[in-house]
Amino acid sequence: MKVLKKIFSFRETTLLLIVLIAVIAIGSLRPAFFSSINIFGILYSISVNAIILGAMTVLFISGGFDMAVGSVLGLAGIIVALLMKGGMSIPLAIIITLICGIAMGAIMGYFISYLGINPFIVTMSGWFVYGALILLVAYGNVSGFPKSFGLLASYKILKVPVIIIFAILTVIIFEVLLRRNMFFRQSYYMGGNETAAQLVGIKVKKVKLIFYILTSFMAAVAGIFLTSRFQAAYSVAGSENAFQIITAVIIGGASLKGGKGTVLGSFIALIFVALLYNALVLFKVDLYWNKVVIGLTLIIAVFIDVTVERRTALMRA
């Protein structure tokens, strides 16, 4: 009993159990759920968000917040598509797009880290500004670039698309870094008590800036993969990704106040969010309900986070 109690004291265990129950419930009501087409569809939907998830989790743990990742993802996809369509080589187009992603993160990170402006205000502004740039530079969808670019996401290793393999590797790498690497573990100290973190020698402003750059960089990577997968860049790409990722990170155990969370927890929660979306499709529910579901899930996740924080504060008092 003590062993079981210890196992279920981990948030990841509870989340995994919920995911298994959801899989069994959906699969029993809709046998098509277990078809290879549907399973790969879920994995594809998870993969783009999973590429960003690790960096976003680290950012949350450090006390940060980023609403702009969806717009960065969308704009990166448009940039790489326009560059290739203009005749630029694929490698150079990718490099320039990644540099743009770094620049977008650096701009927001500087305002937050060095000027002390609220992360929500800055990243919300980034969401609007970068989203507007998508419409200004693209005037719609962009296609007509080399078909070989599609191999970046669709090429298969042991029958598994590269985009899925890359996403899983990204999650594993960030999980290991957050547990083993001292630079990334600084995020826990910063999120727990930023003043104390400064006193022990952590360069909070610099580290925070790097985390924002890293998050935007990974969003740009995700945008490139998404464009590769569809062989087109869409102006609406990334419109819901930020909300899905933030919901997963909060459900996964990261606090809005920082100081706690794991990449594994965020990833399991991301699977749960994907299952909700997939269930709506299988049960032929109007797709507009997607936004209702993700909105309600986000509210519930925030409510749980706030409630847990209050109870923890009362217990400490």
N, C-alpha and C positions, 0 to 999 in steps of 0.2 A: 504493500500500500504506500509506503514511504517513497519507493522508487517511482511508482505511477504518479504520485502527487508531485514529485520533483520534475518528472517529465512534462506534465501538463501545466507546470508553473511557467514554462516557456511559452511565450505568445505564438511562436512559430508552430508549435505542436497543435495548439487550439485551432489556428488558421488552417493547418493542413487537414485536420479532422473535418472542418467545415467544408473545405474544398472537396474532400472525398465524399461527403454526404451529398453535396451539390451534384457531383458527377454521377453518383448512383441514382439520385432522384431524377435528374434530367434524362439520363440514359434509359431508365426504366419506362419513362413516359414517352420518350422519343428515341427509339432504337437507332435512328439515323445519326444520332449524336456520336456513336462509336465508329462511324464510317471514316475511312482514311482521308477522304476529301474534307470532312468536317474537322477532324483532328488537326490536319495541316492548316486549315483555315484559321483555327484558334491560335496555333503556333505562329502563323504569319502575323495575326493581329497583335499578339503579345510582343513579338520580336522588336518592332520599331520602338515601342515604349520601354522595353527592357534595356535597350541600348542606352537610354537616358537615365533609367531608374537608379543605377548605382551612384552616379554623380549627384542626382537629386537627393538621394538618401543622405549622403555625406553632407550636403548643403543644409538639409533640415536639421541634422544632428548638431551642426555648428551654430544653429540659431538663425540660419538664413531661410530664404523663401524665393521662389522664382516662378512667376506666372507667365513669363515670356517664352518659355521653351517651345511652345507650339508654334509661335510666330517665327522663331529662329529656325525651327525645323522646316517650315513652309518656305521661308525666304531662301534658305540654303538650297532647297530643291530647285527653286526657280533660278538661282544664280548658276548652279552647275549646268542646268539645262540650257540656259541662254549662252553660256560660254562655249559649250560643245556645239550648239547650233550655229554659233558664229565662226566655227572652224577650229577652235582650240583643241589641242590634244586632250584625251581623257585624263591622264595623270595630272597635267598642269591645271585643268579645270577643277579637279578634286582638291588639289593643294590650295588654290586661290579661294575656293569655297570654304575650306577649313580655316584659312586665315581670317576670312570674313566672320566666321562663327566665333573665333577667338576675340576678334575686335568687338563684336556685339556684346559678348560677356564681359569684356574689359571695361566697356563704357558703363554698363549697369553696375558692375562691381566697384568701380571707382566712386561713383556717386554714393553707393551704399557704405563702402568701407572707409573711404577717406573724407567724404563730406557729411557722413552720418545721416543721410536721408533714409526714411523708412523703406525697407525692402519691398513691401507691398506696393507702395506708391511708385517706386522706380520700375519694378518689373511689370506692373500693370501698364505703365506708360510705354515700356518697351514692347509689350504685347500689342498696343495700339499702333505705335510708330512702325515697328517692323511689319505688322500686318498691313498697314497702309502702303508700305514700300512694295509689298508683293503685288498689290493692285496697280501701283504706279509703273512698275518696271515690266510687268508681264502682260497686262491687259487681257487676262484670261489664262488659259492653259498653254503650256509649252511642250512641244514634241518635235520630232523630226531630226533627232540627233543619232549618232551611231548605235546600231543594234547591239554591238559588242559590249556596250555599257551595261546592258541588261544582265550580262553574265555575273556582274558584281554581286547581285542578289540571288539570281536564279540558278547559278552553277551548283551542282550537287556533289557532295562528298558522301559516299555510302548511302545514296538516295535521299540525303537530307540537304535542303537548300542552304547555301552559305550564310544567308542573312539570319537563319535560325541558329546555326552553329556559332556565328559571331555574337549574337545576342546572349546566348547561354554562357559563352566564354567571358563576355563583359561582366555579367552578373557574378560569376565565380571570382574573377580578378578583383572586382571592387569589394566583394565579401572578404576575401583574403587580406587585401590591403587595409580594410577597416579593422580587422582583427589583429593583424600582425605588424603593420607598418606604423612607426611612430608619428610620421608626418600626418597621416590620415587619422590616427587616433587622437590627435590634437583637437579634432572636431568635438569630441565628447567634453573636453575641458572647456572649450570655448562656449559650447551650448549650455553647459552646466553653470558656469560662472565666468563671464568674459573678463571681469576685472581681476579675478584670481588668476585666470590664464595669463594675463599680461604681467602680473606680479612674478609668476614663475618663469618668465622669459619667453613666452610664446608671442611671436609677432602677429598679433590678431588681425590687424588691418591687411597685412600682406597675405596671410593665409586665407582670409576670407575672400580677398580679391581673386586668388588662385582658384578657389572653389567655384566662384561664379564663372570664371573663364572656362573651367573644366566642364561645368554643366552645359554652357552654350556650345562648347566644342563638341560634346557628345550629341547635342541636339542637331548640330550641323551634320555629323556623321549619320545620324538617323535619317535626316532629310535626304542625304545622298543615296542611302540604301533604298528609301521609299521611292525616289524618282527612278532608280535602277529597276526596282521590282515592277513598276507600272509602265516603264518606258515613256513616261510623261511626267511633267511637273504640274500639279493642280493648284490653283489659287486658294482653294479651300483646305488644302493639306495642313494638318496640324491644328485645326480649329478646336478640336476636343482633346487633343493629347495631353495638354497641361493638366486639365481637370482629372483625367484618368490616372495620370502618374501621381499627382498630389494626393488623390483619394487613396491610391494603393500604398503610398508611403505612410500616410496617417493610419490607415487600417493596419498596416504592417508593424506599427509600434513606435514610429517616430513622433515626437511631440512637437507641437507648434512652437513651444518655448525652447526647444533644443535640448541636447544633452543625452538623448537616448534614441535607440532604433538600430535595426540591422538591415543589411541588403537582402538577406534571405527572407526575412519577414515581409519586406516590401514586395519581393518577387512572388511569394505565395499569395499575397493580397492582390497582386496584379493578375494572377491566374484567376482568382475569384471574380474580379471585375470583368475579365474577358468571358467567363462563364455566364455571367448575368447578361451580357450583350448577346452571346450565342443562344441563350435560352429564349430571348425575345425573338430572334430570327426563326428558331425551330418551332416556336409556338405561333409563328406568323402574326406577331404583334407589330403594329405600325412602328416603323423605324424612328419616328419622332419621339417615341417613348424612351428612346435611348438616353436623351438628355434629361428626361424626368428621372429616370433610374439613377444615372450618375450623379445628378444633383441631390437627390434624396440620400444616396449612399454617402456622399461627401458630408452632408449635414449630420447624418448619424455618426460618421467617423469623427467629426469635429466635436460633437456632443460627448461621445465616449472619451475622447482625449481630455476635454475640459473637466469632465466628471472625475476621471482618474486623477488628474492633477490636483483637484480640490481635496479629494480624499487623502491623497498622499501628503498634502500640506497640513491637513487636520491631524493626521497621525504623527507627523513630525512635531506639531505644536503640543 
